[in-house]
Amino acid sequence: MRLDKYLKVSRLIKRRTVAAEAADGGHITVNGKVAKPSTDVKVGDRLVLSFGQHKTEVEVLSVQETVRKDDAGGMYREI
């Protein structure tokens, strides 16, 4: 699944366009490498989202095309 879509479906970022802009701006890394919006996300990948002084590091637990709002938190684990 594309990185920008994963961030939107998992609700780490509210909108896909915002997720794409964050990736283009170099604010997101996948397994230690700066990622593009089209980067493929797989189970086990580690994502780091950096916005100003705030950093969020998560591990991908599942990749699903659609998920209910209540179940979105189960797609990743914060590290």
Long-range contacts (C-beta under 8 A, 24 or more apart in sequence): 1-40, 1-41, 1-63, 1-65, 2-37, 2-38, 2-39, 2-40, 2-41, 3-28, 3-30, 3-35, 3-36, 3-37, 3-38, 3-39, 3-40, 3-41, 3-47, 4-37, 4-38, 6-41, 6-60, 6-63, 6-75, 7-49, 9-64, 9-65, 9-66, 9-67, 9-72, 9-75, 10-67, 10-72, 10-75, 10-76, 11-69, 11-72, 11-73, 12-47, 12-49, 12-56, 12-58, 12-76, 13-49, 22-49, 22-51, 27-51, 46-79, 47-76
